[in-house]
Amino acid sequence: MCTLEKQLRKQPTHIQEHYYDLCRKLEVGIGLRELGAKQIERFKRGARRFSVRLSKSHRMVVLITRRGPIPEWIGTHQEYDKWLVAK
């Protein structure tokens, strides 16, 4: 089981539902900016990392590559702040 799946299983049910809803929207081509995401990092070769608010207390990080969006991380805003420092 990957790290993201483990993180997701620890989240409340409503956050898991928000996560899956967001993933469905990304699959049909709705842009992250339309979903209120903010870019937090840009890499060589065009990859970008975005932060998306799932609720008042939870956030998700999505990596956008040439292959498409890849959900990378999910957790509380406090965990997000720690994640940013660790990156």
Contact map, one row per residue, 1 for C-alpha under 8 A:
111011000000000000000000000000000000000000000000000000000000000000000000000000000000000
111111000000000000000000000000000000000000000000000000000000000000000000000000000000000
111111100000000000000000000000000000000000000000000000000000000000000000000000000000000
011111110000000000000000000000000000000000000000000000000000000000000011110000000000000
111111111000000000000000000000000000000000000000000000000000000000000000000000000000000
111111111100000000000000000000000000000000000000000000000000000000000000000000000000000
001111111110000000000000000000000000000000000000000000000000000000000000111000000000000
000111111110000100000000000000000000000000000000000000000000000000000000011000000000000
000011111111000100000000000000000000000000000000000000000000000000000000000000000000000
000001111111000000000000000000000000000000000000000000000000000000000000000000000000000
000000111111101100000000000000000000000000000000000000000000000000000000001000000000000
000000001111111100000000000000000000000000000000000000000000000000000000000000000000000
000000000011111110000000000000000000000000000000000000000000000000000000000000000000000
000000000001111111000000000000000000000000000000000000000000000000000000000000000000000
000000000011111111100000000000000000000000000000000001100100000000000000000000000000000
000000011011111111110000000000000000000000000000000000000000000000000000000000000000000
000000000000111111111000000000000000000000000000000000000000000000000000000000000000000
000000000000011111111100000000000000000000000000000001000000000000000000000000000000000
000000000000001111111110000000000000000000000000000001000001000000000000000000000000000
000000000000000111111111000000000000000000000000000000000000000000000000000000000000000
000000000000000011111111100000000000000000000000000000000000000000000000000000000000000
000000000000000001111111110000000000000000000000000000000000000000000000000000000000000
000000000000000000111111111000000000000000000000000000000000000000000010000000000000000
000000000000000000011111111100000000000000000000000000000000000000000000000000000000000
000000000000000000001111111111000000000000000000000000000000000000000000000000000000000
000000000000000000000111111111110000000000000000000000000000000000001000000000000000000
000000000000000000000011111111000000000000000000000000000000000000000000000000000000000
000000000000000000000001111111000000000000000000000000000000000000000000000000000000000
000000000000000000000000111111100000000000000000000000000000000000000000000000000000000
000000000000000000000000111111110110000000000000000000000000000000000000000000000000000
000000000000000000000000010011111110000000000000000000000000000000000000000000000000000
000000000000000000000000010001111111110000000000010100000000000000000000000000000000000
000000000000000000000000000000111111110000000000000000000000000000000000000000000000000
000000000000000000000000000001111111100000000000000000000000000000000000000000000000000
000000000000000000000000000001111111100000000000000100000000000000000000000000000000000
000000000000000000000000000000011111110000000000000110000000000000000000000000000000000
000000000000000000000000000000011111111000000000011110000000000000000000000000000000000
000000000000000000000000000000011001111100000000011100000000000000000000000000000000000
000000000000000000000000000000000000111111000001111000000000000000000000000000000000000
000000000000000000000000000000000000011111000001111000000000000000000000000000000000000
000000000000000000000000000000000000001111100001110000000000000000000000000000000000000
000000000000000000000000000000000000001111110111100000000000000000000000000000000000000
000000000000000000000000000000000000000011111111000000000000000000000000000000000000000
000000000000000000000000000000000000000001111110000000000000000000000000000000000000000
000000000000000000000000000000000000000000111110000000000000000000000000000000000000000
000000000000000000000000000000000000000001111111000000000000000011000000000000000000000
000000000000000000000000000000000000000001111111100000000000001111000000000000000000000
000000000000000000000000000000000000001111100111110000000000001110000000000000000000000
000000000000000000000000000000000000001111000011111000000000111100000000000000000000000
000000000000000000000000000000010000111110000001111100000000111100000000000000000000000
000000000000000000000000000000000000111100000000111110000011110000000000000000000000000
000000000000000000000000000000010011110000000000011111000011110000000000000000000000000
000000000000000000000000000000000001100000000000001111110111000000000000000000000000000
000000000000001001100000000000000000000000000000000111111111000000000000000000000000000
000000000000001000000000000000000000000000000000000011111110000000000000000000000000000
000000000000000000000000000000000000000000000000000011111100000000000000000000000000000
000000000000000000000000000000000000000000000000000001111110000000000000000110000000000
000000000000001000000000000000000000000000000000000011111111000000000000011110000000000
000000000000000000000000000000000000000000000000001111101111100000000000011110010000000
000000000000000000100000000000000000000000000000001111000111110000000011111000000000000
000000000000000000000000000000000000000000000000111100000011111000000011110000000000000
000000000000000000000000000000000000000000000000111100000001111100001111100000000000000
000000000000000000000000000000000000000000000011110000000000111110001111000000000000000
000000000000000000000000000000000000000000000011110000000000011111111100000000000000000
000000000000000000000000000000000000000000000111000000000000001111111100000000000000000
000000000000000000000000000000000000000000000110000000000000000111110000000000000000000
000000000000000000000000000000000000000000000000000000000000000111111000000000000000000
000000000000000000000000000000000000000000000000000000000000000111111100000000000000000
000000000000000000000000010000000000000000000000000000000000011110111110000000000000000
000000000000000000000000000000000000000000000000000000000000011110011111000000000000000
000100000000000000000010000000000000000000000000000000000001111000001111100000000000000
000100000000000000000000000000000000000000000000000000000001111000000111110000000000000
000100100000000000000000000000000000000000000000000000000001110000000011111000000000000
000100110000000000000000000000000000000000000000000000000111100000000001111100010000000
000000110010000000000000000000000000000000000000000000000111000000000000111110110000000
000000000000000000000000000000000000000000000000000000001110000000000000011111110000000
000000000000000000000000000000000000000000000000000000001110000000000000001111111000000
000000000000000000000000000000000000000000000000000000000000000000000000000111111100000
000000000000000000000000000000000000000000000000000000000000000000000000001111111110000
000000000000000000000000000000000000000000000000000000000010000000000000011111111111000
000000000000000000000000000000000000000000000000000000000000000000000000000011111111100
000000000000000000000000000000000000000000000000000000000000000000000000000001111111110
000000000000000000000000000000000000000000000000000000000000000000000000000000111111111
000000000000000000000000000000000000000000000000000000000000000000000000000000011111111
000000000000000000000000000000000000000000000000000000000000000000000000000000001111111
000000000000000000000000000000000000000000000000000000000000000000000000000000000111111
000000000000000000000000000000000000000000000000000000000000000000000000000000000011111
